[in-house]
Amino acid sequence: MTTTAPADAPPLPSLIRIGRGLGAISDEELERICDENPGWKFEIDVDGELVINARPYGEVPDVCTEIGAQVGNWRVRGGGGRARDSSAGYRISDDPDSGPLLEPDVSWVSPERLAAATREDVKGAMSFNPDFVVEIRSPSDRLRDQQTKMDIWMHYGVRLGWLVDLDACNVWIYRPDQDPQLLERPATLHGEDVLVGLEVDCAEIWRLADEANRD
């Protein structure tokens, strides 16, 4: 019998890591697990452990939607590529059958990477790295865990990353071969030379953060 967590399940006190060598789990098997447990998020880390955490709740999905909408609008206006939400998974290693499988809150893949992908690469979890990722720190996330995840993204070829900390109202900017840059309550965030011309207005992000921090 499958025990299914409710969609509004409360946050776990910390990440749960189960077993080693699970990097070999098929995308179909992991997709089935996710479908049967919609209240939880399942990823496979670099050690092959299955990592389970609560799906974001409260203001976090709203912030994901806000950033995703602005990235999506930029894409439609000419940025191209493919913008994805937190349901998108990526097998981010040279071995797509056994590497880590991670789900960013927002991601974007450039037209160039899409053009180089095969049909199999985009079936289920995508077997290549996004160019850009956003991770939102939720109440159940430890900052150190999120920073480690960002380091993994950058190690495997992400070109620009944002780690948004709603509690502290700041953003860590990740770039290849550089230390992360901390921005305190920025008014805008820019796509730089990766998402050229993208400018994300952060007013709604900080309004949502302030509202949550008052509760």
Secondary structure by P-SEA (a helix, b strand, c coil): cccccccccccccbbbbcccccccccaaaaaaaaaacccbbbbbcccccbbbbcccccaaaaaaaaaaaaaaaaaaaccccccccccccccccccccccbbbbcccccccaaaaaacccccccccccccccbbbbbbcccccaaaaaaaaaaaaaacccbbbbbbccccbbbbbcccccbbbbccccccccccccccccccaaaaaaaaaaaaac
